[in-house]
Amino acid sequence: MNQAIPIDLSLDASWILPVAPRGKIFNDCSLLIKGSEIVAIQPWGEVDEHYCVKKHIDLSGKLLMPGLINCHGHAAMTLLRGYADDLALDTWLNEHIWPAESRWVNEEFVEDGTRLAIAEMQLSGTTCFSDMYFFPEIAASTAHDCGMRTQIVFPVFDFPNNWSKDADDGFHKGLTLRDTYRSQELISVGFGPHAPYTVNDDVLQRIATYAEELQAPVQIHLHESADEIEKSMQQFGMRPIQRLQELGLLSPLTQCVHMTQVDAAIDIPLLKENGAHVIHCPQSNMKLASGHCPVQQILAEEINIALGTDGAASNNDLDLFCELQTAALLAKFTSNDPAALQAMSALEMATINGAKAIGQEDRLGSLEPGKQADIIAIDLSNIASQPVYSPVSQLVYTASGSRVSHSWIAGHAVVDNGKLCRIQEQELLTAASKWQARLK
């Protein structure tokens, strides 16, 4: 008789959507976890025959899937949610957001804002997020304290800002941060040159060299507005993405955020040839009227495209389920094709594609044996989910973020029956009220 395999946790769900293999859904099965890793998916009736389980959790009526990966944001900007709305991008940035940041952003602001953002993301199904903001060491320590997985891309600017005196100072602080978290499983650190128009050629080349040597990710705002393209053509005689290519900064390590201004004959071939990734932020781009990313054209060329919410100052929420719903609908509308960006493809953008973009597809993005147990449960037993003809359709088209009941990161619960496990809600509300009074 074979000895039973010890298992820490059995999540017994009505549906399990592993994402890989594509299109597969398991009914009435258990997801088995040992430590921080997924071990297997087994039918309910077979679990106790082969495994010795420490704890079962009954998730009948619920669907398990990989936690969502929010590939672009500025977490601490939750404290600027609703601060300046209904404005053009240049006006919004130059006359409202940047002045407010210059006056108020410090370590305390970043800690309080990041904790608020993490709570919102955990409650709506995100288990990993990418952050580009000032005081990244504070964001990293806050994420660590909250048990949240994150990619920190430290900001690089040519000019002085709240965190660094110049690009050299940013490099020094950022690389020190990378060394600090080198062996930490939940935190990865890369480069975050703000944009081609805020970073000069020499600095961009240095980032390209460092990134290649360290095999570290690079995230940059790129082709976000028509004005950006026009000014680049005037100053450099080429489009921003062509400039990155010439400087050696376009590679499989590069995450190109926004890409709302795309020339199919120039930009898409460059993305494909260099293996760069696109991070689509549809709600922020729509709100600021920056344009739209041609998702269907990009996917047709087998270029990896993932999702981000951007900051809460321009979205105004961090619910990635809302983002993927918007992405699906926007792709259909802009291509005049109701079959564009189908539901499963939208879910892949928020899971396995996100894992590929941050270079962690071997660990994240699907529920496969050996991968990290970053898992969420969505309640499909409620009125608004009935009848359940297709769980995938329900997840994408019925704004499922509010229905997340449980969440685990590396096998540890961070949301249990809709309640935060590691963050005190009242402390968040007190901090948000304090900052509102200051900024008002």
matplotlib code that plots the C-alpha trace (Angstrom):
import matplotlib.pyplot as plt

x = [0.0, 1.4, 2.0, -0.3, 1.5, 1.4, -0.4, -0.8, -4.0, -6.8, -9.0, -12.2, -13.9, -16.8, -14.6, -10.8, -9.6, -5.8, -5.3, -2.8, -3.7, -5.7, -9.4, -9.4, -11.8, -12.0, -15.3, -15.7, -12.0, -9.4, -6.3, -3.5, -0.8, 2.3, 4.3, 4.3, 3.8, 0.9, 1.2, -1.8, -5.4, -7.6, -11.3, -12.9, -13.4, -9.8, -8.0, -8.1, -7.2, -3.8, -3.0, -2.8, -4.3, -3.8, -6.6, -9.6, -11.3, -14.8, -15.1, -18.3, -20.0, -16.6, -14.1, -10.3, -7.9, -4.4, -4.1, -4.1, -0.9, -1.2, 1.8, 1.8, 0.9, 1.9, 0.6, 1.0, -1.1, -4.2, -3.9, -4.5, -7.6, -10.1, -7.7, -7.8, -10.2, -11.6, -8.4, -6.1, -2.9, -0.5, -2.8, -3.4, 0.3, 1.9, -0.7, -2.1, -0.4, 3.3, 2.8, 0.9, 3.6, 6.4, 4.8, 3.5, 5.2, 7.5, 8.2, 5.0, 2.9, 4.3, 3.8, 0.2, -0.7, 1.0, -0.7, -4.1, -3.4, -2.3, -5.5, -7.6, -5.8, -5.8, -9.6, -10.2, -8.0, -4.6, -1.7, 1.2, 1.7, 4.4, 5.1, 7.0, 7.1, 9.2, 10.7, 10.6, 12.3, 9.2, 6.9, 9.0, 9.0, 5.3, 4.5, 6.7, 4.8, 1.5, 2.6, 2.2, 4.2, 5.6, 7.9, 9.5, 10.9, 12.8, 12.3, 15.0, 14.8, 17.3, 16.2, 15.9, 12.7, 11.3, 13.5, 16.7, 18.9, 19.6, 19.9, 23.2, 21.6, 18.6, 20.9, 22.8, 19.6, 17.9, 20.7, 21.2, 17.5, 17.9, 20.8, 18.6, 15.8, 18.0, 17.1, 13.5, 10.9, 8.1, 10.0, 11.9, 13.6, 14.2, 14.7, 12.0, 13.2, 10.1, 9.8, 11.9, 11.2, 12.4, 15.6, 18.5, 20.4, 23.4, 21.2, 19.0, 22.2, 23.4, 20.1, 20.3, 23.8, 22.9, 19.7, 21.5, 24.2, 21.8, 19.0, 16.7, 13.4, 13.0, 9.6, 9.1, 6.1, 6.2, 4.0, 1.5, 0.3, 0.5, 2.4, 5.2, 5.6, 5.6, 8.2, 10.4, 10.3, 11.2, 14.1, 15.5, 14.1, 12.6, 9.8, 10.5, 10.5, 13.1, 15.2, 15.0, 16.0, 19.1, 20.1, 19.8, 16.9, 14.4, 14.7, 12.8, 13.5, 11.6, 8.0, 6.5, 3.6, 0.6, 1.6, -1.5, 0.2, 1.2, 2.4, 1.7, 4.5, 7.2, 6.3, 4.8, 7.8, 10.2, 8.3, 8.2, 11.9, 13.1, 10.8, 9.6, 6.3, 3.4, 1.5, -2.0, -3.8, -7.1, -9.1, -6.4, -5.8, -9.5, -10.0, -7.1, -8.1, -4.6, -5.6, -6.0, -3.6, -4.3, -4.5, -5.8, -3.1, -0.4, -1.8, -2.0, 1.8, 2.2, 3.7, 3.1, 0.6, -0.3, -2.6, -2.0, -4.4, -1.9, -2.3, -5.5, -5.2, -5.9, -8.1, -9.6, -9.6, -7.1, -9.6, -7.9, -11.1, -12.6, -9.5, -9.7, -13.4, -12.7, -9.8, -12.1, -14.9, -12.5, -10.8, -14.1, -15.3, -12.1, -11.6, -15.4, -15.1, -17.2, -14.8, -11.8, -10.0, -12.2, -12.8, -10.1, -7.5, -8.5, -7.9, -4.6, -3.5, -4.1, -2.4, 0.1, 0.9, 1.6, 3.9, 5.7, 6.1, 7.8, 9.9, 8.3, 6.1, 8.0, 6.6, 3.4, 0.3, -1.2, -2.3, 0.3, 2.3, 5.5, 4.3, 3.7, 0.4, -0.9, -4.6, -7.9, -11.4, -14.4, -18.0, -20.2, -23.1, -24.6, -27.6, -25.6, -23.6, -26.6, -27.0, -23.4, -23.2, -19.6, -17.4, -14.9, -17.6, -18.8, -15.3, -14.7, -18.0, -19.6, -17.0, -15.8, -13.5, -16.2, -16.9, -13.4, -13.8, -10.4, -6.8, -3.5, 0.0, 2.8, 0.3, -0.5, -4.0, -4.2, -8.0, -10.4, -14.1, -13.8, -11.7, -8.1, -5.8, -2.7, -3.9, -6.0, -8.9, -9.5, -5.9, -6.2, -9.3, -7.7, -4.6, -6.6, -8.7, -5.5, -4.1, -7.3, -7.4, -3.8, -4.1, -7.5]
y = [0.0, 3.4, 5.9, 9.0, 12.1, 14.9, 18.1, 21.3, 22.6, 21.3, 23.9, 22.1, 24.1, 23.7, 25.0, 25.3, 27.3, 26.6, 28.9, 26.3, 24.1, 26.7, 26.4, 23.6, 23.8, 21.2, 20.6, 19.5, 19.2, 20.1, 22.2, 20.7, 22.9, 22.1, 25.0, 27.7, 25.4, 23.8, 20.0, 18.7, 19.0, 16.0, 15.1, 15.6, 11.9, 10.9, 13.3, 11.4, 8.2, 9.4, 12.4, 13.2, 16.7, 18.9, 21.3, 21.2, 24.5, 24.1, 26.4, 24.9, 27.5, 29.1, 29.1, 28.9, 30.6, 32.1, 35.4, 38.4, 40.2, 44.0, 44.8, 48.6, 51.1, 53.7, 52.3, 55.2, 57.4, 55.9, 58.9, 61.1, 59.2, 61.7, 64.6, 65.9, 64.4, 65.2, 66.9, 66.5, 64.5, 67.5, 69.6, 66.8, 66.1, 69.6, 71.6, 69.2, 65.8, 66.8, 69.9, 67.9, 65.2, 67.7, 69.1, 66.1, 62.8, 61.5, 58.2, 58.4, 59.2, 56.2, 53.8, 54.8, 55.0, 51.7, 49.9, 51.2, 50.1, 46.6, 46.2, 47.2, 44.9, 41.9, 42.3, 42.4, 39.4, 40.8, 38.8, 40.4, 44.0, 46.1, 49.5, 52.5, 55.3, 57.4, 55.9, 52.3, 51.0, 52.0, 50.4, 47.2, 47.0, 47.7, 45.0, 42.6, 43.4, 42.8, 39.4, 40.8, 39.8, 42.7, 43.8, 47.1, 49.2, 52.1, 55.4, 57.1, 60.7, 63.2, 65.8, 66.1, 64.7, 63.8, 60.6, 61.2, 64.1, 62.9, 59.7, 58.7, 59.0, 56.9, 54.2, 54.0, 53.8, 51.5, 49.0, 49.0, 48.2, 45.3, 43.9, 44.1, 42.0, 39.7, 36.6, 37.6, 35.4, 37.9, 41.0, 41.5, 44.8, 46.3, 49.6, 52.2, 54.9, 57.2, 57.9, 58.7, 62.4, 62.5, 60.4, 61.2, 58.9, 58.3, 57.2, 54.9, 53.2, 52.7, 51.1, 48.8, 47.7, 47.1, 45.3, 42.9, 42.2, 41.7, 40.2, 42.7, 43.9, 47.4, 49.2, 52.5, 54.6, 54.5, 56.0, 57.3, 60.3, 61.8, 64.8, 62.4, 61.1, 64.5, 65.9, 62.9, 63.3, 67.0, 66.4, 63.0, 62.5, 59.2, 57.6, 56.9, 53.1, 53.5, 55.5, 52.8, 50.3, 52.3, 52.7, 48.9, 49.2, 47.2, 43.5, 40.6, 42.4, 45.5, 46.3, 49.0, 50.7, 52.2, 52.0, 54.0, 55.5, 52.6, 52.7, 49.1, 49.3, 50.5, 49.8, 46.3, 44.8, 46.4, 44.9, 41.5, 41.4, 42.4, 40.3, 43.3, 43.2, 45.6, 46.6, 47.8, 50.2, 50.8, 52.6, 55.2, 55.7, 56.2, 58.5, 60.8, 60.4, 59.4, 56.9, 53.2, 50.3, 48.1, 44.9, 42.7, 43.7, 43.1, 39.7, 38.7, 39.1, 36.9, 39.8, 39.4, 41.8, 42.1, 44.4, 47.2, 49.6, 52.5, 54.7, 55.4, 59.1, 58.3, 55.2, 55.6, 52.0, 49.1, 46.3, 44.3, 42.4, 45.7, 46.4, 43.1, 43.6, 47.1, 45.7, 43.0, 45.5, 48.2, 45.7, 44.7, 48.3, 49.7, 46.8, 46.6, 42.9, 41.2, 38.2, 40.4, 39.7, 36.8, 36.2, 33.6, 35.8, 38.7, 36.4, 35.4, 39.0, 39.4, 36.1, 34.1, 37.0, 39.2, 36.5, 36.4, 40.2, 40.3, 37.3, 34.9, 32.6, 29.6, 30.5, 32.4, 32.9, 29.4, 26.7, 24.0, 21.7, 23.3, 26.8, 29.2, 29.0, 32.5, 31.7, 33.4, 32.2, 33.9, 33.3, 32.3, 31.3, 34.8, 36.2, 38.3, 35.2, 33.0, 30.9, 29.8, 28.6, 29.6, 30.4, 32.2, 34.5, 35.3, 36.2, 38.6, 40.2, 40.6, 42.6, 39.8, 41.8, 42.4, 38.6, 37.6, 35.7, 34.3, 34.9, 33.1, 34.3, 31.7, 29.5, 32.1, 33.5, 37.2, 37.4, 35.0, 35.2, 38.7, 40.0, 41.1, 38.8, 41.0, 44.5, 46.5, 48.1, 50.8, 51.9, 52.3, 54.5, 56.7, 57.2, 58.0, 60.6, 62.2, 62.7, 64.0, 66.7, 67.6, 67.8, 69.5]
z = [0.0, -1.0, 1.8, 1.8, 0.6, 3.2, 2.1, 4.1, 2.4, 0.2, -1.4, -2.4, -5.1, -7.6, -10.4, -10.9, -13.8, -14.1, -17.2, -18.4, -20.1, -22.0, -21.8, -19.2, -16.3, -13.5, -11.8, -8.2, -7.6, -5.0, -5.4, -3.1, -1.6, 0.3, 1.7, -0.9, -3.9, -5.8, -5.7, -7.7, -8.8, -7.8, -7.8, -4.4, -3.8, -4.5, -2.3, 1.0, -0.8, -1.8, 0.4, 4.1, 4.4, 7.4, 6.5, 4.0, 3.0, 1.6, -1.4, -3.0, -5.2, -5.8, -8.6, -8.0, -10.5, -10.4, -8.6, -11.0, -11.9, -12.1, -14.3, -14.0, -11.3, -8.8, -5.6, -3.3, -5.7, -4.1, -1.8, -4.9, -6.0, -7.3, -6.6, -10.2, -12.6, -16.1, -17.3, -20.3, -19.6, -19.7, -17.6, -15.2, -14.7, -14.9, -13.1, -10.5, -9.9, -10.1, -7.9, -5.3, -5.4, -5.1, -2.0, -0.2, -1.3, 1.4, 3.1, 5.2, 2.1, 0.3, 3.2, 3.8, 0.1, -0.7, 2.1, 1.0, -2.5, -1.5, 0.6, -2.4, -4.7, -2.4, -1.9, -5.6, -6.6, -7.4, -5.8, -7.6, -8.6, -10.3, -8.8, -10.1, -7.6, -5.3, -2.2, -3.6, -0.5, 1.5, -1.0, -0.9, 2.9, 3.0, 0.5, 2.5, 5.7, 3.9, 2.4, -1.1, -4.1, -6.1, -8.8, -7.8, -10.6, -9.1, -10.8, -12.8, -13.9, -15.2, -12.8, -9.0, -7.5, -4.1, -3.9, -5.9, -6.7, -10.3, -12.3, -10.6, -7.2, -8.4, -9.7, -6.4, -4.2, -6.6, -6.9, -3.2, -2.9, -5.4, -3.3, -0.1, -1.6, -3.8, -1.8, -0.9, -2.7, -2.9, -3.9, -7.2, -8.2, -11.6, -13.5, -14.0, -16.4, -16.3, -20.0, -23.0, -22.6, -18.9, -19.4, -21.7, -24.0, -21.8, -18.9, -21.0, -22.4, -18.9, -17.9, -20.9, -19.9, -16.3, -17.1, -19.4, -16.9, -14.0, -16.1, -14.4, -15.8, -17.3, -17.3, -19.1, -20.1, -23.9, -26.7, -24.2, -26.1, -29.6, -28.2, -27.0, -30.5, -32.1, -29.8, -30.2, -34.0, -33.7, -31.2, -32.4, -35.8, -34.8, -32.8, -29.1, -29.6, -32.4, -30.1, -27.4, -30.1, -31.1, -27.4, -26.8, -24.4, -26.3, -25.3, -23.7, -20.4, -21.5, -20.4, -22.6, -20.7, -22.6, -26.3, -27.3, -30.3, -32.5, -36.1, -37.3, -39.9, -37.5, -33.9, -34.0, -35.9, -33.4, -30.5, -32.1, -33.2, -29.8, -27.7, -25.7, -23.7, -23.8, -20.7, -21.5, -19.2, -20.9, -18.2, -17.5, -21.2, -21.8, -18.9, -20.0, -23.7, -24.5, -27.2, -27.2, -27.5, -30.6, -28.6, -31.4, -33.8, -31.2, -30.2, -33.8, -34.1, -31.0, -28.9, -25.2, -23.8, -20.1, -18.1, -15.6, -13.8, -13.7, -10.5, -8.8, -9.6, -13.3, -13.1, -10.3, -8.9, -8.7, -9.5, -12.3, -13.0, -14.1, -16.2, -18.0, -18.7, -20.1, -22.2, -23.7, -24.5, -25.8, -28.2, -29.7, -30.0, -31.6, -34.0, -34.9, -34.2, -31.4, -31.5, -30.7, -27.4, -26.2, -22.6, -22.1, -23.8, -21.5, -18.4, -19.8, -20.1, -16.3, -15.4, -17.5, -19.8, -16.8, -15.4, -18.8, -18.8, -15.4, -16.3, -13.8, -16.0, -14.5, -11.0, -11.5, -13.7, -13.8, -11.4, -12.2, -10.0, -8.8, -9.3, -6.4, -4.6, -5.6, -5.8, -5.6, -5.1, -6.7, -5.5, -8.4, -6.1, -6.0, -7.9, -10.4, -11.5, -12.3, -14.4, -14.8, -18.4, -18.7, -15.7, -17.9, -19.3, -15.8, -14.7, -17.5, -18.2, -14.8, -12.9, -10.6, -8.3, -5.8, -5.6, -4.5, -1.3, -0.6, -1.6, -1.0, -1.8, -1.6, 0.2, 2.9, 3.3, 2.7, 2.3, 4.1, 3.5, 2.2, 5.1, 5.1, 7.1, 7.4, 7.1, 9.7, 7.8, 10.4, 10.2, 6.5, 6.8, 9.5, 7.3, 4.2, 6.1, 7.5, 4.0, 2.6, 5.3, 4.5, 0.7, 0.8]

ax = plt.figure().add_subplot(projection="3d")
ax.plot(x, y, z, "-o")
ax.set_aspect("equal")
plt.show()
